[in-house]
Amino acid sequence: MSKKLTKNRKKILEKIKKKKYSLEEASLLVKEISFVKFDASVDISVCLGIDTRLSNQMIRGSVKLPHGTGKKICILALVPKDKELESKEAGADYVGLGYIEKIKHGWTNIDVIITIPSVMPQLSSLGKILGSKGLMPSLKLETVSIHPGKSIKEIKSGKIFFKADRYGIIHSSIGRVSFSHQYLLNNAKEFMSKIIRNKPSSCKGSSYIKSIYLSTTMSHSILVDSKSFMNQ
């Protein structure tokens, strides 16, 4: 197999030096190193100094990005008849309890499910299907709410969800290459601010944020100086 580097890969490697970049530098550079022909996602990966075996150190939550992610979020509102109009007007793509049966037969072509507390018992039999896809509604994430319309509007306007994987790493999209540098910077700051605020009290020491990387679809990763970020 040939080990020759493609012209684009050479350009990327020339741009990315083996150093840590400030968040502002990284948000500028990440736009320059994308060579795909589509509007690539700009992603952030944060490695945390947590012990994921401990329940009180599991990091998960939501954050409203000022400029959204640039991705159309498909929402299913599993709500009774009296909440259907509210959910439709808020922007839900699919509405109604009839979709429970579709999910039982394997349909999961959605990004988020919103429901109300009284419907949750009906979803218990869907635990394996929804759990494996990360779609099970949750009170903590406010995807179970007595005001489904409010939750739907928040998600449609830029609210995203995050969760540390078993290695203590959080992966998320924070925008698109077509976003301005300032939009990416604002989204990254807001995302990291929420991660920092979610630091568990049981997580001792100053190594909570071990590393931060920015990348685009099919690009190399840019190492962000976490100390530089903390001072912004």
C-alpha positions as CSV (number, residue, x, y, z in Angstrom):
1,M,0.0,0.0,0.0
2,S,1.3,3.4,-1.0
3,K,2.3,5.6,1.9
4,K,2.3,8.8,-0.2
5,L,0.3,11.6,1.4
6,T,-2.5,13.2,-0.6
7,K,-2.1,16.9,-1.4
8,N,-4.9,17.8,1.0
9,R,-3.4,15.7,3.8
10,K,-0.1,17.4,3.3
11,K,-1.8,20.8,3.6
12,I,-3.5,19.7,6.8
13,L,-0.2,18.4,8.3
14,E,1.6,21.6,7.4
15,K,-1.1,23.7,9.1
16,I,-1.4,21.7,12.3
17,K,1.8,22.0,14.4
18,K,2.4,19.8,17.4
19,K,1.4,22.3,20.0
20,K,-1.6,23.5,22.0
21,Y,-3.7,26.3,20.5
22,S,-5.8,28.8,22.3
23,L,-9.5,28.3,21.8
24,E,-9.7,31.3,19.5
25,E,-6.8,30.0,17.4
26,A,-8.3,26.5,17.2
27,S,-11.7,27.8,16.1
28,L,-10.0,29.7,13.3
29,L,-7.8,26.8,12.2
30,V,-10.5,24.2,12.3
31,K,-12.3,26.0,9.5
32,E,-9.1,26.0,7.4
33,I,-8.3,22.3,7.6
34,S,-11.6,21.0,6.3
35,F,-11.3,19.8,2.7
36,V,-14.5,17.8,2.2
37,K,-17.0,19.1,-0.4
38,F,-19.9,19.3,2.1
39,D,-20.6,21.5,5.1
40,A,-18.7,19.5,7.6
41,S,-19.6,19.3,11.3
42,V,-17.2,21.0,13.7
43,D,-16.8,18.7,16.7
44,I,-15.4,19.0,20.2
45,S,-14.0,16.1,22.3
46,V,-13.3,16.7,26.0
47,C,-11.4,14.1,28.0
48,L,-12.3,14.4,31.7
49,G,-10.4,13.2,34.7
50,I,-13.4,11.3,36.1
51,D,-14.0,7.7,37.2
52,T,-16.9,6.6,35.1
53,R,-17.4,3.5,37.4
54,L,-18.7,5.9,40.1
55,S,-22.2,7.1,39.6
56,N,-21.5,10.4,41.3
57,Q,-18.8,11.2,38.7
58,M,-20.9,10.4,35.6
59,I,-21.2,13.6,33.6
60,R,-24.3,14.2,31.5
61,G,-26.6,17.1,30.8
62,S,-27.7,19.6,28.3
63,V,-26.6,23.0,27.1
64,K,-28.2,25.6,24.8
65,L,-25.6,26.6,22.2
66,P,-26.1,30.3,21.2
67,H,-26.0,29.5,17.5
68,G,-27.2,25.9,17.4
69,T,-25.3,23.1,15.6
70,G,-26.5,23.8,12.1
71,K,-28.2,20.3,12.1
72,K,-31.9,19.9,11.7
73,I,-33.1,18.0,14.8
74,C,-35.9,15.5,14.3
75,I,-38.2,15.4,17.3
76,L,-40.9,12.9,18.2
77,A,-43.5,14.1,20.8
78,L,-45.0,11.1,22.5
79,V,-47.9,13.0,24.0
80,P,-51.7,12.5,24.5
81,K,-54.3,14.2,22.4
82,D,-54.6,17.3,24.7
83,K,-50.8,18.0,24.2
84,E,-50.6,17.3,20.4
85,L,-51.5,20.8,19.2
86,E,-49.0,22.4,21.6
87,S,-46.3,20.0,20.4
88,K,-47.0,20.5,16.7
89,E,-47.0,24.3,17.1
90,A,-43.7,24.1,18.9
91,G,-42.1,22.3,15.9
92,A,-42.2,18.6,16.7
93,D,-41.7,16.5,13.5
94,Y,-43.8,13.6,14.7
95,V,-46.6,13.8,17.2
96,G,-48.8,11.2,19.0
97,L,-48.8,8.0,21.0
98,G,-49.4,6.0,17.9
99,Y,-45.6,6.1,17.3
100,I,-45.1,3.8,20.3
101,E,-46.2,0.8,18.2
102,K,-43.9,1.9,15.4
103,I,-41.0,2.0,17.8
104,K,-41.8,-1.6,18.9
105,H,-41.4,-2.6,15.3
106,G,-38.0,-1.0,15.1
107,W,-38.7,2.6,13.9
108,T,-36.2,5.1,15.4
109,N,-35.7,7.6,12.7
110,I,-35.6,10.5,15.1
111,D,-33.0,12.4,17.2
112,V,-34.9,13.2,20.3
113,I,-38.1,12.0,22.0
114,I,-40.1,14.4,24.2
115,T,-42.9,13.1,26.4
116,I,-44.8,13.9,29.7
117,P,-44.6,12.1,33.0
118,S,-47.9,10.2,32.7
119,V,-46.7,8.6,29.4
120,M,-43.4,7.2,30.8
121,P,-45.0,3.9,32.1
122,Q,-46.0,3.1,28.5
123,L,-42.3,3.4,27.5
124,S,-41.0,0.9,30.0
125,S,-41.3,-1.9,27.4
126,L,-39.2,0.1,25.0
127,G,-36.2,0.4,27.3
128,K,-33.9,-1.8,25.3
129,I,-34.7,-0.2,22.0
130,L,-34.6,3.4,23.2
131,G,-31.8,2.9,25.7
132,S,-29.4,1.5,23.1
133,K,-30.1,4.5,20.8
134,G,-29.8,7.1,23.6
135,L,-33.4,8.1,23.0
136,M,-35.1,7.3,26.3
137,P,-36.7,10.5,27.7
138,S,-35.3,11.7,31.0
139,L,-36.5,14.2,33.7
140,K,-32.9,15.3,34.2
141,L,-32.5,16.3,30.5
142,E,-36.0,17.8,30.5
143,T,-37.2,15.6,27.7
144,V,-39.9,14.5,30.2
145,S,-41.9,17.6,30.9
146,I,-45.4,18.8,31.8
147,H,-44.6,21.5,29.2
148,P,-43.5,19.6,26.1
149,G,-43.9,22.6,23.8
150,K,-41.3,24.5,25.8
151,S,-38.8,21.6,25.7
152,I,-39.4,21.2,21.9
153,K,-38.7,24.9,21.3
154,E,-35.5,24.8,23.3
155,I,-34.1,21.9,21.3
156,K,-35.1,23.4,18.0
157,S,-33.3,26.6,19.0
158,G,-30.0,25.0,19.8
159,K,-30.2,22.9,23.0
160,I,-28.1,19.8,22.8
161,F,-27.4,16.9,25.1
162,F,-24.0,15.4,26.2
163,K,-22.8,12.4,28.1
164,A,-19.3,11.1,29.0
165,D,-18.6,7.7,27.5
166,R,-17.0,4.9,29.4
167,Y,-13.6,6.4,28.9
168,G,-14.6,9.7,30.4
169,I,-14.7,11.5,27.0
170,I,-17.5,13.8,25.9
171,H,-18.0,14.1,22.1
172,S,-20.3,16.8,20.6
173,S,-21.0,18.9,17.5
174,I,-20.7,22.6,18.1
175,G,-21.5,23.8,14.6
176,R,-20.5,23.6,10.9
177,V,-17.5,24.8,8.9
178,S,-19.8,27.4,7.3
179,F,-20.3,29.0,10.7
180,S,-18.3,32.2,11.3
181,H,-15.2,31.9,13.5
182,Q,-17.1,34.0,16.2
183,Y,-20.1,31.6,16.1
184,L,-17.9,28.6,16.7
185,L,-16.0,30.4,19.4
186,N,-19.2,31.4,21.2
187,N,-20.6,27.8,21.0
188,A,-17.4,26.3,22.2
189,K,-17.2,28.7,25.1
190,E,-20.8,28.0,26.2
191,F,-20.3,24.2,25.8
192,M,-17.1,24.2,27.9
193,S,-18.6,26.5,30.5
194,K,-21.4,24.0,31.1
195,I,-18.9,21.1,31.3
196,I,-16.8,23.0,33.9
197,R,-19.9,23.9,36.0
198,N,-20.8,20.2,36.0
199,K,-17.6,19.2,37.7
200,P,-18.5,16.6,40.4
201,S,-17.7,17.6,44.0
202,S,-16.2,14.1,44.4
203,C,-13.7,14.8,41.6
204,K,-10.6,16.1,43.4
205,G,-7.6,17.9,42.1
206,S,-7.0,20.2,39.2
207,S,-7.0,17.6,36.4
208,Y,-10.8,17.6,35.7
209,I,-10.2,18.8,32.1
210,K,-7.4,16.6,30.8
211,S,-7.6,17.6,27.1
212,I,-9.8,19.4,24.6
213,Y,-9.7,18.7,20.8
214,L,-11.5,20.4,17.9
215,S,-11.9,18.7,14.6
216,T,-14.1,18.5,11.5
217,T,-15.6,15.6,9.7
218,M,-12.6,13.5,8.4
219,S,-10.0,16.1,9.6
220,H,-7.1,15.9,12.0
221,S,-7.7,17.0,15.6
222,I,-6.4,20.3,17.0
223,L,-5.3,20.3,20.6
224,V,-6.7,23.2,22.6
225,D,-4.8,24.6,25.5
226,S,-7.3,24.1,28.4
227,K,-5.5,26.5,30.6
228,S,-5.8,29.2,27.9
229,F,-9.5,28.5,27.7
230,M,-10.0,28.6,31.5
231,N,-8.6,32.2,31.5
232,Q,-11.0,33.5,28.8
